[in-house]
């Protein structure tokens, strides 16, 4: 099974503390999102996308808020 996007973000940035710094929250918040909350709060989604240089997207983190853009037909 593939890793959840939030776990990938933690790994890309080098740990929960690094992700917490990128979001301006305490490490305990990131732990909670991973283990209890199961969802990143909307106000931190774009921070994570920026911090991971787009390797983890807003669409992956919160598809309920940011549906994936439709693919255009390319000739």
C-alpha positions, 0 to 999 in steps of 0.5 A: 500500500502506498504511503499517505500524502502527509507521511510522504511530506514528513519523509521529504522534509526529514521529520515531523519537526521539519514539517511542523516548522514549515506549517508554523505549528508544534510537532505535536500537531503533525503527530496528531494529524498523522495518528488521530486527525487523519486529515491536514487542516485546510489552513496548512495544505498550501504550506505543505505543498510549498515546503515539499516543492509540489511533491505532495500536492493540495489535491492529494492532501485535501481532495474534498477542498481541492479536487484534482484539475481535469486533464485537458486533451493534448493533441 
